[in-house]
Amino acid sequence: MGKELYDNSDVAKRMFEKANEILEFSITQIMFGEDA
């Protein structure tokens, strides 16, 4: 879910990282982790 976008877009990557910061946990780990 969004991994290709995250991997290929600097803007998207910054937005995901900002979401991690705002949420105070790693939503990217949940989305892209081994268990995802």
PDB file of N, CA, C and O in Angstrom:
ATOM      1  N   MET A   1       0.841  -1.179   0.000  1.00  0.00           N
ATOM      2  CA  MET A   1       0.000   0.000   0.000  1.00  0.00           C
ATOM      3  C   MET A   1       0.888   1.245   0.000  1.00  0.00           C
ATOM      4  O   MET A   1       1.285   1.718   1.065  1.00  0.00           O
ATOM      5  N   GLY A   2       1.198   1.768  -1.154  1.00  0.00           N
ATOM      6  CA  GLY A   2       1.985   2.986  -1.265  1.00  0.00           C
ATOM      7  C   GLY A   2       3.482   2.776  -1.315  1.00  0.00           C
ATOM      8  O   GLY A   2       4.230   3.744  -1.447  1.00  0.00           O
ATOM      9  N   LYS A   3       3.945   1.535  -1.214  1.00  0.00           N
ATOM     10  CA  LYS A   3       5.393   1.261  -1.162  1.00  0.00           C
ATOM     11  C   LYS A   3       6.102   1.735  -2.421  1.00  0.00           C
ATOM     12  O   LYS A   3       7.172   2.337  -2.334  1.00  0.00           O
ATOM     13  N   GLU A   4       5.534   1.480  -3.571  1.00  0.00           N
ATOM     14  CA  GLU A   4       6.169   1.904  -4.822  1.00  0.00           C
ATOM     15  C   GLU A   4       6.269   3.426  -4.878  1.00  0.00           C
ATOM     16  O   GLU A   4       7.295   3.972  -5.283  1.00  0.00           O
ATOM     17  N   LEU A   5       5.220   4.095  -4.477  1.00  0.00           N
ATOM     18  CA  LEU A   5       5.222   5.557  -4.434  1.00  0.00           C
ATOM     19  C   LEU A   5       6.287   6.055  -3.458  1.00  0.00           C
ATOM     20  O   LEU A   5       7.054   6.962  -3.782  1.00  0.00           O
ATOM     21  N   TYR A   6       6.333   5.469  -2.273  1.00  0.00           N
ATOM     22  CA  TYR A   6       7.331   5.825  -1.259  1.00  0.00           C
ATOM     23  C   TYR A   6       8.748   5.643  -1.806  1.00  0.00           C
ATOM     24  O   TYR A   6       9.604   6.509  -1.622  1.00  0.00           O
ATOM     25  N   ASP A   7       8.990   4.534  -2.469  1.00  0.00           N
ATOM     26  CA  ASP A   7      10.325   4.225  -2.988  1.00  0.00           C
ATOM     27  C   ASP A   7      10.738   5.106  -4.161  1.00  0.00           C
ATOM     28  O   ASP A   7      11.930   5.330  -4.371  1.00  0.00           O
ATOM     29  N   ASN A   8       9.767   5.610  -4.932  1.00  0.00           N
ATOM     30  CA  ASN A   8      10.101   6.309  -6.172  1.00  0.00           C
ATOM     31  C   ASN A   8       9.844   7.809  -6.170  1.00  0.00           C
ATOM     32  O   ASN A   8      10.121   8.481  -7.163  1.00  0.00           O
ATOM     33  N   SER A   9       9.325   8.339  -5.088  1.00  0.00           N
ATOM     34  CA  SER A   9       8.994   9.762  -5.046  1.00  0.00           C
ATOM     35  C   SER A   9       9.550  10.399  -3.779  1.00  0.00           C
ATOM     36  O   SER A   9       9.168  10.033  -2.668  1.00  0.00           O
ATOM     37  N   ASP A  10      10.456  11.357  -3.957  1.00  0.00           N
ATOM     38  CA  ASP A  10      11.009  12.072  -2.806  1.00  0.00           C
ATOM     39  C   ASP A  10       9.925  12.834  -2.058  1.00  0.00           C
ATOM     40  O   ASP A  10       9.951  12.905  -0.830  1.00  0.00           O
ATOM     41  N   VAL A  11       8.980  13.400  -2.784  1.00  0.00           N
ATOM     42  CA  VAL A  11       7.885  14.143  -2.149  1.00  0.00           C
ATOM     43  C   VAL A  11       7.032  13.198  -1.304  1.00  0.00           C
ATOM     44  O   VAL A  11       6.716  13.506  -0.155  1.00  0.00           O
ATOM     45  N   ALA A  12       6.666  12.065  -1.862  1.00  0.00           N
ATOM     46  CA  ALA A  12       5.856  11.094  -1.121  1.00  0.00           C
ATOM     47  C   ALA A  12       6.608  10.598   0.112  1.00  0.00           C
ATOM     48  O   ALA A  12       6.025  10.454   1.187  1.00  0.00           O
ATOM     49  N   LYS A  13       7.890  10.342  -0.049  1.00  0.00           N
ATOM     50  CA  LYS A  13       8.698   9.872   1.080  1.00  0.00           C
ATOM     51  C   LYS A  13       8.687  10.898   2.207  1.00  0.00           C
ATOM     52  O   LYS A  13       8.546  10.530   3.374  1.00  0.00           O
ATOM     53  N   ARG A  14       8.833  12.173   1.876  1.00  0.00           N
ATOM     54  CA  ARG A  14       8.786  13.232   2.891  1.00  0.00           C
ATOM     55  C   ARG A  14       7.420  13.274   3.568  1.00  0.00           C
ATOM     56  O   ARG A  14       7.335  13.493   4.777  1.00  0.00           O
ATOM     57  N   MET A  15       6.366  13.070   2.812  1.00  0.00           N
ATOM     58  CA  MET A  15       5.015  13.086   3.393  1.00  0.00           C
ATOM     59  C   MET A  15       4.811  11.907   4.353  1.00  0.00           C
ATOM     60  O   MET A  15       4.236  12.076   5.428  1.00  0.00           O
ATOM     61  N   PHE A  16       5.274  10.732   3.972  1.00  0.00           N
ATOM     62  CA  PHE A  16       5.190   9.580   4.868  1.00  0.00           C
ATOM     63  C   PHE A  16       5.994   9.832   6.141  1.00  0.00           C
ATOM     64  O   PHE A  16       5.529   9.525   7.238  1.00  0.00           O
ATOM     65  N   GLU A  17       7.191  10.386   6.002  1.00  0.00           N
ATOM     66  CA  GLU A  17       8.026  10.678   7.166  1.00  0.00           C
ATOM     67  C   GLU A  17       7.365  11.729   8.054  1.00  0.00           C
ATOM     68  O   GLU A  17       7.450  11.640   9.279  1.00  0.00           O
ATOM     69  N   LYS A  18       6.718  12.704   7.465  1.00  0.00           N
ATOM     70  CA  LYS A  18       5.983  13.716   8.231  1.00  0.00           C
ATOM     71  C   LYS A  18       4.819  13.060   8.974  1.00  0.00           C
ATOM     72  O   LYS A  18       4.554  13.400  10.127  1.00  0.00           O
ATOM     73  N   ALA A  19       4.132  12.137   8.333  1.00  0.00           N
ATOM     74  CA  ALA A  19       3.045  11.410   8.994  1.00  0.00           C
ATOM     75  C   ALA A  19       3.577  10.639  10.200  1.00  0.00           C
ATOM     76  O   ALA A  19       2.937  10.625  11.251  1.00  0.00           O
ATOM     77  N   ASN A  20       4.733  10.002  10.063  1.00  0.00           N
ATOM     78  CA  ASN A  20       5.354   9.303  11.194  1.00  0.00           C
ATOM     79  C   ASN A  20       5.578  10.267  12.354  1.00  0.00           C
ATOM     80  O   ASN A  20       5.285   9.950  13.507  1.00  0.00           O
ATOM     81  N   GLU A  21       6.094  11.432  12.034  1.00  0.00           N
ATOM     82  CA  GLU A  21       6.384  12.448  13.046  1.00  0.00           C
ATOM     83  C   GLU A  21       5.096  12.909  13.740  1.00  0.00           C
ATOM     84  O   GLU A  21       5.043  12.976  14.968  1.00  0.00           O
ATOM     85  N   ILE A  22       4.086  13.219  12.974  1.00  0.00           N
ATOM     86  CA  ILE A  22       2.818  13.712  13.530  1.00  0.00           C
ATOM     87  C   ILE A  22       2.152  12.640  14.399  1.00  0.00           C
ATOM     88  O   ILE A  22       1.650  12.934  15.484  1.00  0.00           O
ATOM     89  N   LEU A  23       2.152  11.408  13.915  1.00  0.00           N
ATOM     90  CA  LEU A  23       1.488  10.321  14.630  1.00  0.00           C
ATOM     91  C   LEU A  23       2.279   9.833  15.843  1.00  0.00           C
ATOM     92  O   LEU A  23       1.731   9.172  16.725  1.00  0.00           O
ATOM     93  N   GLU A  24       3.570  10.163  15.880  1.00  0.00           N
ATOM     94  CA  GLU A  24       4.482   9.734  16.941  1.00  0.00           C
ATOM     95  C   GLU A  24       4.657   8.217  16.984  1.00  0.00           C
ATOM     96  O   GLU A  24       4.936   7.638  18.034  1.00  0.00           O
ATOM     97  N   PHE A  25       4.488   7.593  15.828  1.00  0.00           N
ATOM     98  CA  PHE A  25       4.845   6.196  15.631  1.00  0.00           C
ATOM     99  C   PHE A  25       5.055   5.986  14.137  1.00  0.00           C
ATOM    100  O   PHE A  25       4.682   6.829  13.321  1.00  0.00           O
ATOM    101  N   SER A  26       5.649   4.868  13.795  1.00  0.00           N
ATOM    102  CA  SER A  26       6.023   4.632  12.403  1.00  0.00           C
ATOM    103  C   SER A  26       4.897   3.959  11.619  1.00  0.00           C
ATOM    104  O   SER A  26       4.781   2.734  11.593  1.00  0.00           O
ATOM    105  N   ILE A  27       4.088   4.777  10.995  1.00  0.00           N
ATOM    106  CA  ILE A  27       3.036   4.241  10.127  1.00  0.00           C
ATOM    107  C   ILE A  27       3.668   3.518   8.929  1.00  0.00           C
ATOM    108  O   ILE A  27       3.092   2.568   8.400  1.00  0.00           O
ATOM    109  N   THR A  28       4.840   3.968   8.511  1.00  0.00           N
ATOM    110  CA  THR A  28       5.512   3.301   7.391  1.00  0.00           C
ATOM    111  C   THR A  28       5.933   1.884   7.778  1.00  0.00           C
ATOM    112  O   THR A  28       5.890   0.983   6.940  1.00  0.00           O
ATOM    113  N   GLN A  29       6.340   1.671   9.028  1.00  0.00           N
ATOM    114  CA  GLN A  29       6.697   0.320   9.469  1.00  0.00           C
ATOM    115  C   GLN A  29       5.469  -0.576   9.444  1.00  0.00           C
ATOM    116  O   GLN A  29       5.550  -1.736   9.039  1.00  0.00           O
ATOM    117  N   ILE A  30       4.341  -0.047   9.873  1.00  0.00           N
ATOM    118  CA  ILE A  30       3.096  -0.818   9.848  1.00  0.00           C
ATOM    119  C   ILE A  30       2.709  -1.132   8.403  1.00  0.00           C
ATOM    120  O   ILE A  30       2.312  -2.255   8.092  1.00  0.00           O
ATOM    121  N   MET A  31       2.828  -0.138   7.528  1.00  0.00           N
ATOM    122  CA  MET A  31       2.419  -0.316   6.136  1.00  0.00           C
ATOM    123  C   MET A  31       3.371  -1.196   5.344  1.00  0.00           C
ATOM    124  O   MET A  31       2.938  -2.020   4.538  1.00  0.00           O
ATOM    125  N   PHE A  32       4.688  -1.020   5.576  1.00  0.00           N
ATOM    126  CA  PHE A  32       5.678  -1.673   4.722  1.00  0.00           C
ATOM    127  C   PHE A  32       6.483  -2.758   5.422  1.00  0.00           C
ATOM    128  O   PHE A  32       7.324  -3.399   4.791  1.00  0.00           O
ATOM    129  N   GLY A  33       6.247  -2.978   6.709  1.00  0.00           N
ATOM    130  CA  GLY A  33       6.999  -3.971   7.464  1.00  0.00           C
ATOM    131  C   GLY A  33       6.755  -5.381   6.953  1.00  0.00           C
ATOM    132  O   GLY A  33       5.879  -5.614   6.120  1.00  0.00           O
ATOM    133  N   GLU A  34       7.539  -6.311   7.463  1.00  0.00           N
ATOM    134  CA  GLU A  34       7.442  -7.704   7.027  1.00  0.00           C
ATOM    135  C   GLU A  34       6.061  -8.291   7.263  1.00  0.00           C
ATOM    136  O   GLU A  34       5.616  -9.157   6.509  1.00  0.00           O
ATOM    137  N   ASP A  35       5.382  -7.828   8.300  1.00  0.00           N
ATOM    138  CA  ASP A  35       4.063  -8.371   8.627  1.00  0.00           C
ATOM    139  C   ASP A  35       2.935  -7.715   7.842  1.00  0.00           C
ATOM    140  O   ASP A  35       1.776  -8.110   7.968  1.00  0.00           O
ATOM    141  N   ALA A  36       3.273  -6.711   7.031  1.00  0.00           N
ATOM    142  CA  ALA A  36       2.236  -5.966   6.299  1.00  0.00           C
ATOM    143  C   ALA A  36       1.686  -6.780   5.155  1.00  0.00           C
ATOM    144  O   ALA A  36       0.806  -6.312   4.431  1.00  0.00           O
TER     145      ALA A  36
END
